[in-house]
Amino acid sequence: MTENQPSRRDLMKPLQLVGLAFVAALFAGGVTLVSMGFFQSKPAEEAQGALVLALIVAGIVFIATLLIVSLLLLVVDPAQVATPVDRPVLYDPEPDATDGPETPPAR
């Protein structure tokens, strides 16, 4: 292996993945608390219901973010991370030699 190629472990730093998922869960939980009116003067039952719902939403977002980001990182080939791309990504690697410029139909 060459020295410059990152390993899959370098790409998938576990602490960063968990940290990103935790921040997304905190954001979703905070938005849920604000939208449910947790910080307003409401009865204790409504505040408790908002808190439980915010915890459920935060847990779902944490798991979903962790799963989605880790699956997306599995798609990345570590050998191709360091290689420069000097052409549009969605183009074919080599144009087909049989495809020439289209000629207009004869009249």
Number of C-alpha atoms within 10 A of each C-alpha: 7 6 6 10 14 16 14 14 9 10 15 14 10 13 9 11 15 17 13 16 23 19 15 18 24 19 14 20 25 18 15 20 21 14 12 17 14 20 11 9 9 11 9 10 9 14 18 13 14 21 18 14 16 24 19 15 19 24 18 15 21 22 14 15 20 19 13 11 15 15 11 9 13 12 8 12 13 17 14 11 14 11 10 7 9 6 9 8 8 6 8 9 9 6 9 8 6 6 7 8 6 6 6 6 5 4 3
